[in-house]
């Protein structure tokens, strides 16, 4: 240590301190009080000596303080037994001095252990010490230390001998001849100008003096103690700041007049800075601010300090419960000012704002609702506001308030309706019927309210449970009728709501009624909307959803050739978003694949290369719906009845795109890709080049790796659409081995093309080699799709024609087949019976046939 520690000496004179007695001390003699105190002190001293934490720390200051207290206790006990204190008249003053000596010993223990360890029963020890210090002393002993002395001396008319003086070495390494006596003036000087170590010692001493009530109000003012402490609070280290805050809190507790000095703007600004520091300092600072905030002027000053409300809101949301409680109390005390309440809401503390919405004046309610409508809120903020009760008063404002109240509350509800939890609260409040009435109102005064009303309805429609109510109320057709009578903003909200309603699986009746009432024709003009892409996108999506349910030529009846060209142009257009293109391609995919006129228009517009390009350039962020709908359109370009169109598709790279979808696409895209590949594969055998061709000598030689063992000829991806050469079989098998079952039927149909009559044996060998049998048996057993089971049985019947495969797989297949024979669908039983006969488990003459 660079600076030798100083020993604190406190000289207390009878003119400086007056100690009043408690009721108990006035009713009991000093002799009785001594006995009472000795009894309480005995158990405390025992616990201190046995406290394992104090023993383990081995701090010499603590040990010396406990030993000193024990020595005082032994002398008092010996004095009590010897009868020295038996004369109540002659020795009252002496007994009181002994009691105060014991009290100081307790204080030394608390002081020595303050920064080291929390003493057990600290509060009880402190209370006992205070009670003992309140003894009424006629002649108080003086604590005196001369400049050449090295220890505390208690001169008490010879009762305590010179060699029993109490010594507390604050740092344990200070030489006796270097110790300096400090009075209260010295303490303040050290706090003002001392270095870190001297400051710490002085602060501990001052804290002890304040807690013991040994500094008067006049002394605090005379020494300018509060400004001094605040000055050091702004510049000292963390540990010292904590002590300063605790001293200030103790001063406030002792006298309200100290609050006036602390409540000056400069001091409050320094105090607010502590709110942004570590948790302990935050806790002390917010507690002190709460103590100061019972004065209205102080509350106004606190609220004006930059960052104060933000930091208080952060402390409220923190983990420390006591600090959070104090921060909430302080925020609530500041919330009498509406501007402060708004700042709190912006900082994430919403209770005052909700309080004003519930109980404020009409103007306050409008002010809060308007501010709420403009706030940038997180989802958690919105949920908290709903949980704090903001929805109900806003709904009441909308229902019963004037136009300004309706406007502000409706905008605020729109902001809150982004939260799913708040949508449920809106539903429970009964606002939907009022919103619908407002939406269809023709009253000019209320027209300005239709925008937020439509926006809230769109949010309600998007929520699962809430949207069901709109489906049941059958308002979709009415919304469509409003589309051409409203502003673009309302049109966007209405289309958003209509899409959410129509897209529900349970809304088939709603979609049917919308189609019957000409919804598609009402939506078609929006496809050419060039000023607002959101409107065009909303209309495209809604037409796409409605077209999914259209059968045969129903869609062609609704759309004219110009509209078909418009849809194709959306796909070809660079400015169009992926979502718009996905919807447009989806509508195009719903035209009947057999309609040659539509195919010709697609070919004329050069649509296929554009679709291939869209899939080739797709990224992980490309919507799945775009790939799914493109794969649906490709089914048209791969029909087995049009080999010319198939060749055109192959030349444009369709097959590699389809194989890639089998690996990377969604399960819907995989299903549609497998369907297209199955259509292409149906013609592979007819298109292969036989190696026994009579034109072999004239034809150019085939590459050595072009021969296909399944098709028994020369194959390639582009010329014969061969599944084997395209590498499609492994991903098809992976689909069968996976957990999603939606693409099973299409994948099985694709693999079944390798078992056509002319090539079934070669195909069986290949499928067995690619480990197809086990996945097929598994799908057959799971029985999720009847058509998939039919495909499985058809494939197994072909494979089991080979005896070796019957032997290899018959045992695991027969369990599933027997179960199907007994419990399966009747449509499957004839095929099952044939397979069981193949496995010689059933006679061919069985009634199952």
N, C-alpha and C positions, 0 to 999 in steps of 0.2 A: 504494500500500500504506500503510495507516494506521500500522502498527507497523514500525519499521525492523528488518530481518532481523539475526539474530545469527550470528556466526561461531563454529562449534563448535570448542573446543579440548580436547583430551584429554591429560591429563598422566599419563603412565604411568611409574611408578617401579619399580625392581628389586625392591622389597619387595612390590609389589602383584601382579606377574605373573610366572609361570614358564612358559617355553615349552620344551617337550621336542622333541628332534630325532627325525626319522623314521629308519628303518633306512637309507634311501638317504643321508641327510646324515651318518650315522656312518661310512659306507663310502667317502665321497667327501670330498676337500678342498674348502674354500671356493672355491678357484680353479676347480676342475672344475665345482662347482655353479653358479658364476657363468656359465661358458660354456654349460652346459646350459640355464639359465634365459634367457640372452640369445638363444639359438637359438629357444626356444619363443616368447619375447616378440616377436621380430622379425616372425614371421608374423601374430601378433595385432595388432601395431601397424599393419602394412600394411593389414590388413582394416579396422581402425577408420578409418584415413585415407581409404580408398576406399569406405566404406559410404555409399551414395547417400542412405539415409534420414536419417543423421546430418547430411549436408551440406544436404539439402533443409530440414530443420527449422531449421537455423541457430541453435540454442540456444547462447548465449554460455557458459553453465556447462559444457556438454559440450565445446565447442571449447577452453575454457581448460584443462579437465582433460586432454584428449587432448594439447594442446600441452605441458603440464607433464610428462606421461609421456614424450613424445618427447624433451624436453630432458634428463630423467634418463637416458633410454636412450642419447642421444648422448654424455653425459659418461661413462657406464659403458663405452661402446664405445671412446671415446678413451683412457680409463684402461687398458682391456685391451690396446689396441694399443701404448701407450707403455711398457708393461712395468711400470707403477706397481704392478700387482698381482702381479708375478712372484715376490716373496719370500713363500713360504707361511708362514713363521714370523712375520715382522714385521707383515704386513698382513692377517692373517685377520680380525681384528676389523673393520677398515675395509671389507673385501669384504662381510662379513655386513651391515654397516650400509647399504651401497649396495644390496644385494639387498632389504633391508627397505624402503628408500626407493622402489624400483621397485614393491614390493608395495603400498605405500600409494598410489602413483600409479594402479595398477590399481583399487584400492578407490575412489579418487575418481571414476574414469570410471564405474564401476558405480553409485555413489551419485548422481552428477549426472544419469545417464540413467534413473534408476529410474522416475520418474513421467512420462517423456516418450516413450521408445521402448524396445522390447525389443532389447538389444544382441545381435548375432550371436555365437554361441559363448559365451553368457553362462556356462553351466555350466563350460565349460573354463577360462574366465578366472577364475572364482571358485575353482576347484580349484587353479589355478596360484598365485593370490594366497595361498591358505591355506598351500600348500606353502612358498612363499617366506617367509611370516611365521613359520614354525616354525624358522628358523635359530637356532642357539644363540649368543646374544650375551653377551659378557662384560660389557661396559659399554654398556647400552642408552642411546641418545640420548633426551633429554627433549624433548617437544613443549611449548613454553612460549609463552604469549602474555601480555604485560603489558597492563594496561588501556589504555595509550596506543599500543599497536601495532596494525597493521591487517592483518597477514598471518601465515600459518603460517611458522615459522622452524625449520629443521633445523640444529641445531648439532652438527657431527660432527668436532670437532678440526681445523677448517680445511679439510676435504676439500670441503665445499660452501660456497661463498662467500655472503656476505650478500645479494648481488644475485641469487642463484639461489633464493631462498626460494619455496616453493610457496604459491600463493594460490587458495583456492576461495571465490568469492562466491556464496553460496547463492541469493540473489535477484537478483544482478546489478546492483542499484541502491542498495546500502547504502553510506553514506558511511564513510570510514575511521575517523574519530574517534568513531563511535557503536557500534563493535563491542564485544561483551562476551564474555569467556571463561566457558565453562560447564564445570563438572566434573560428575560423575555425580549429585551431590546437586542441582545446578541442573537437570539433565535431569528428575529425578523431580519437583522443585518445579514446573517448567513443565508437566509432564504433569498434575499435580494441579490447578494453578490457572490455567494459561495460556489465552489466548483461542485461537480456531480456528487462527490462523496460527502462533502460538508452539507450540501443541500439535503441529501437523503437523511443524514443524522438530525438536522434541524427540523425537517418535516416530521420525522417520527416523534421528536420531542414536543413539537407544537401539537401534534395530534393527541398526544397523551395529556397535555395541559388542557386542551379543549374538551376532551372526553371526561376529564376529572372535574370540569367546571371551574378551573383555576384561572380562567381568563374572563374578565368582565366585558360587558358591552362597550364600556368606555375605553377599555384597553384595546379592543379591536379597532375602534374608530381612531384612537390616538396614534396607534402604530400604522395606520393605513394598511391593515393586514389584508383586506379583501382585494384591493388593487394589486398589492404585491403578489398574492397567490395567483391571480388571474394572469399577471404578467409572466410568471414562471410556468403557468399551465400551457402557454402558447409556445414555449421554447424548450421545455425539459423532456426527459426520457419517459418511456411508457410507465415504468414502475413509479416514478415520481409523480407523474400526472394522476395515477390512480390514488395516491395518498392525498394529493391536493384536492381532488374531487370529493374524497371522503371527509376531509377537513371542512370543506365548504358545505357539504351536506349536514355535518354536525353543527356548524354555526347557524344554518337555517333552522334546524330543529330547536336550537336554544333561544332564538330571538327573531321575531318576524321583521324587525327593523333591518336586519342584515340583508333581507331580500331586496330592499330598495337599492342598495349599493350594487348587489350582484346583477340586478335587472337592467343596468345600463346597457345601451345597445352594443357598445364595444365588448363588454364582458359576455353578453349573450352570443355574439358572433364567435368569440373564442370557444365558448362552450359547445356551440353547434359543430365546430370542427371535430370535436371528440366523437361525434356521432358516426363519423366515417372511419374511425380507427378500429382496433381489435375489440373482441366481444366484451371483455371485462370493462374496458373503458366506455364502450357504448352503453352498457348497463348502468354504470355510475352516472354518466352524463344525462341520459334520458330520465333517470330517477330524479336528478337535481332539477332538470327543466320542468318536470311535473310539479315539484315543490314550489317552483317560482311562478307557475302559470295560473295561480288562483287570482291573479290581478289582471283585469281586462287589458290594461295598457301593455302589460308584459306579453300577453297572448298576441296582441297586434304586432309587437316588435318581433317576436319569435317567427310568426308567419311570414314576415317580410324578408327574413334572412334567406339569401339565395341557397337553394339546395336542401334547406332544413326539412321541408315536407317530404321531399323525395327520399331522404335518408331515413326519416321516421317510418315511412311506408315500407322501406326495405327491412328495417328492424322489426316491424310488425309481422312481416312475412318470414322472418328468420326462425331459427331453431330454439333460441333461448326463450322460455315461456315467460319468465319475469320481465325481461326486456320488452318482449312483444306486448305484454299486458300494459306496461308503462307507456309504450309508444302508442298503443290504442287509446289510452286515457288522454294522452297529450293531444293526439289528433282529434279526438272527439271534443276536447275543450277548445281547440282552434276552429272547429267546424261551424261556430256561430257566424263566421264570416263566409258568405256564399262563394267568394272568390277562392278562399282557402279550400273550401269543400270541393271545388272544381279541380284545383291543383292536386288534391288528394286522389280524386278519381283518375286523373291522368297518370298518377304515380302508382295506381293499382290498389288504392284503398277506397272502397265504394260505399261503405255504410253511411257516411254523411249524405252523399248524393241520393241514396235510396230513401233516407230519412226525409229529405226535402221533397222528393217525389210523393211521399206518403202524407206528410204533414205540413209542408211549406205553403206559402201563399201561392196564389194562382201564377203570379209573375215568376216566383222562384221555381215552381214546377216547370214552367215553359223554358226558363233559363237552363235548368238541369237537363231537360229532355233534348233541347237544341244542342247543348254541348255533347251529350251522349251520342247523338246522331252523327256527330262529326269526329268522334274519337276513333283513332286507329287501335282496335282491340285485338288481342290474341284470342284464340278459342277458349283458353283457360279464363281470361278476363270475362268473356261473355258468359261462360258457365257460372263464374262467381257472382256476376251481377244477377243472373237468374236465380241462383241459390239465395242471394241476399234479399230477394223479393222485389226486383225492379219491374218484372213483367206486369203484375197485377195493377199497380197504380198507373202505368202507361196505358194499359187497356182501358182503364176507367177514364183517363184523360181523353182518349180517343172517342169513347162512347158518349161522354157527357160534356166535354169542354167546348169552347168556342172554336172557330176555324183555326186560329193560331195554335191553340192547344192540340187540336186534331193533327195539324200538320207536323208539329214538333214531335209529338208522341209516336205518330206513325213512322216517321223517319228513324226515330230511336229504336222502335220495334223491328224495323227492317235491318238495322245494324245488328241487333241481338239475335235475329232469326237465323243467322248463319250457324249458330250452335244447335246441334240435334236435340240436346236437353231442353233448350228454350222453345223449340218447335213443339215439343210435347206440352210444355206449359201454355203455349199459345192455343193449342187445341183444347186444353182443359178450360181455358178462360172463355171459350165460346165466341172468339172473335171472327171465326171463319165466315159465319153467316153474315155478319156485318160487312166484312170485306167484299163478299160476293155482291151484296146489295149495293155497296158503293161502286163496285166495278161496273155494274149495269145501270147505274144512275145516270140520268140525263140532266140533273141539276147543275147549272153552270158553276155555281159557287164551289161545288165539291169536285169539279173536274181536276183540280190540281192535286187532289189526293189519290187519284187513280194510279199514278206511277208507283208510289210506295206500296199501295194496296196490291197491285199486280206482282210486285217484286216479292212481297211476303207470301203471297199465294204460290209463287214459283218455288220458294224455299219449302213451303209446307208440302207441295206435291212431290218434291224430291225425297222426302223422308218416307220410309217404308210404311209405318203404321199410320202416320198422318195422311199420307197420300191416298190410302185406301178410302178414307172418308170422302175425298173429292171424287174418286171413282164411283162410289156408291151414290153420291148426289147427282151424278150424270150431268156435270156442268161443261163437259168438254165441247159439246156442240155449240153451246152458248158462247164459249170463249172464241171458237173459230169464227163465229158470226161477228165478233167484235174486231177481228184482226184488221179489217179494211176501214175501220172507223176510229182508229186511235193513232197516237203518235208512235214514232219508231221505237222509243224506249219501252213503251207499254207493249208494243208488238213483240219485242225481244222477250220480255217477261212472260207474256202469254204463250209464246212458242216454247219457252223453257218448261212452263207448267204442263202444256199439252204433251210434250215429249215424255215428261216424267209419268204422266197419267197413262198414256197409250202404251208405253214400253212395259208396263207391269204384266206379268204372266196371267194375272187374274182379270185383266181388262179386255178380254176377247169380245165381250158383248159391247163394250164401249167402242172398240175399233170397228166392229161390224156396223154399228149405228152411224159412226162417223163416215164410213165409206158409203153407206146407203144414202146419206144426206149430202153427198157430193163434196166431202172434205178435200179430196185430192184436187179437184178442179179449183176450189177456193185457194188452195196453196200454190198452185202452179205459177201464178203471176209473180210470186216472190222469188222464183228461181232466177229471174233476170234482174233482181235487185243488185244494183252496182254500188250504191252509196253506203250500204250497211251490210257488211259480210256476215254479221251475227244473225241478221234476219234471214239471209239466204241459207246459211248453214242450218238454222232452226227448221226452216221449211223443208230443206232436203232431208234432214233426219226424220221428220215426221212423215213425209211421203214414203221414205224407206221403211219405216216401222209399219205403216199401213199396207205397203205392197207385199210384205212378207206373208200376209194372210190371203192374198189374191190368187185365185185359181185360173188356170188356162189362159184365155185371152182377156180376162177381166182387166188386167193392167193396160193392155193395148186399147181397150175401149175408153179408158180414162185419159190416156196420153195421145196427143197427136204427134205427127212426124216432127214438127218444129220443137216440141218438148223433148223428143228423143235426141234430136241434134243438140239441144241445150245441155242435156245430161252428158253427152259425149264430149262437148266442149269444156265442161267442168273438169272432166278427167284429163283432157289434153292441156288445160290451162295451167301455166306456171304459177300465177298468183294464188290459185286456189290452195287452201290448206289441205293437209292429209285427211283431216276429219271430213271436209267437204267431199274430197275425192272418194273416201271410203263410203259415204252415203250414196253418192252418185253411182259408183260401181255396184253398190248393193242393189239399187233400183234396177240397173241394167241386168244384173244377174237373175232378177225375178221375172224377166220376160221368158216365155216358154222356149226351151232350147231347140224345140223342133220347128220353130217359126223361121223359115228360110229367109223371109224378107228382113227380119231383124238382123240375122247373121250377115246378110249382104250389106246392110247399112254399116255394121261394125267393120266389115272388111273394107268398105269404101272409105271409111273414116280412118283406116289404118290403126284401129284400136289395139289389136293384139301386141304389136311391138311396143306400144306405149305401156301396156300392162306389164309386160316382161321387164321393161326398163324400170318401172316403179318398184317391182319386187327386187330386182338386181341391186338397185341403189338404196334399198331400205336399210335402216339403222335400228339399234335396240330401242330407240324412242319412237319408231314408226308404230302407229296404232295397229293392234292385232286385227281389228276389224277390216282394215284395208287389205291385208294379206288374205283373210278369210273370204272376202267378197271377190277378190281377183281370182282366187282358186275356184270359186263358184262359176265365174264367167268362163274359165278355161274348160269347164266340162262341155260347154257348147262347141269349143274348137277342137275337141278330141272325140267327137261321136264316131263310133265304129262304122257307121253307114256312109261316112264321107272320108275316104282314104286320102283324097286330094287335100282336104282341110287338115287332116292329121299330118300329112307331110309338110304342109305350110307351118303348122305349129312346131313340128320337130326342127325345121330349118331355122326357126326363130328362137330356139333354145328353150322351149317350153318344158321338155322332159327333165333337163337338169334343174330347172326351177322347181318342178314338182317333187323330185327326189330330195331337194334341199328342204322343202316344206315338210316332208316326212320326218326329217330330223329336227328342224328348228321351229316349225310352226306350232300354233295352238292345236288343240285336239280337233277343233272344227276344221281348221286348214288341213290337217293331216287326213281327215276323213275325205275331204273333197279332192285332195291330191291323189289319194289312193283310188278314188273313183275314176279320175281322168286316166291314171296309169293303167287301170284295168281295161278301160275302153281301148287304149292304144295297144295293149298286149293281146287283145283278142285277134288282131290281124297279124301278129308277129310270125306265126307259123306259115301263113300264106305268103308272106313277103320275103321269107328267108331264101337264100340262094343255096340250092342243094348242091352238095359236092359231086353228085352223079349227073349233073347237068350235061346235056348233049352238046351244049355250046361251050363246054369247059375249055376246049382247045383254042377257041377264038376269043374267049372272054379274058380280060386282064386278070392276072393272078390276085387272089385275096390275101390279105395279111394273115400270117400264120396264127395270130391270136384272135382272128375273127370268127373261128368256128365255135358254134354253140352246141354243147352236148345235149341240151334240153330240146332245142328245135331241130337238131340234127342237120344243121346247115350253117352257112356263113351269115352272121348277124352283126348289126351295129345299132347304136342308139338312134341315129337319124334315119337310117333306111328301113329298119324293121321294127323300131320301137321296143327292142328287146329288154325285158326286165333284168335279165342276167347281166347284159353288157352295160346297162345304165347304173348298176349297183343299187337297185331299188329293194332287193329282197332282204338284206340285213336290217334296214330301218323298218320294213314291214313286220319282220319278226320281233323287233324291239317293241313295236306298238302292241303286239299280242302279249308280250311279256310284261308290259307296264301295268299301271294301276288304273288308268283311265280306259273306260270301255266304249266310249262313243264311236271310236273309229274301227272297232273290231270287224263289223260286217263288211265295210269297204275294203279293209286290209285282206280279209279272207277271200273276198271276191277277186281281188287282184291276184293273190297267190293261186287261186283256183284256175286261172287262165293257163297256168303251167301244167295242168292235168287234163287238157283237152284230149279227146279220144285218140288222136294220132300220136300223142306224145306223153300219155299219162305215166308210162313206166319211167321214161327219162325224167319227167317232172317229179315223180315220187322219190327217185334216187337223190335228186337235187335237194328237195325239201327236207328229206331225212338228214342229208349231209349238213344242212343249215340249221339243224335242231329245231324244226318247226313242230314236231309231233307233240311234245310235252305241252307247249303253250296252247295248242289246239284242244288237247284233252282238258286242260284247266278251264278254258272258256266254256267248253261243253258242260263241265261240272257246275260252274257258277250259274249258268242259265239266266243271265241278265236279259239277253235278247233272243227271242224265238228264231228270228231270221239268222242271227249269228250261229245259233245251234244247228240250224239246217245246213249252213255252209260247212261247219265243222264235220258233221256226219258225212256230207258229200265228199269232202277231202279225205277223211279217214277211210271211207269205203274204197276209194281209189288206191290209197297207199297200202291197205291191208290185202289187196289182191296179190301182193308180193309176200310169199310165205315167210321169208326171213324177217320181214317187218311185223308180221303177225306174231311171230315168236318173240321178237324183241319188245314190242309195245302192247301186245294183246293182254297181258296180265294186268297192267295198270289201267288199260282202257275198259276192261270187262266190268269192273266195279261200277264205273260211271254209267256204262251202257245198261247194266241190269237195273240200276236205280231209275234210269230214264224209262226203261220198259215198264216198270211198275208204277212210277209216279210222274213221268213226264207228260208233256202235251200229246194229245192223240195224233196230231199231225206228224209227230216225229216217229211214232212207233213202227211204221213200215220200214223206214231206213234203219232204225235201231235193230229191228229183227234181222235185216239182211247182214248187218255187221256181226250180230251174235252168231248167225249161221256161218259167216266166214271164220269166226273164231271157234266153230264147232261147239257152241254152247246152246244152240237151238237148231232143231230140224228144219229143213227148208220147207216142209209141209205145214209148219206151225200156223195156227190161226192168226198170229200176229201179222201175217202177210195179207 
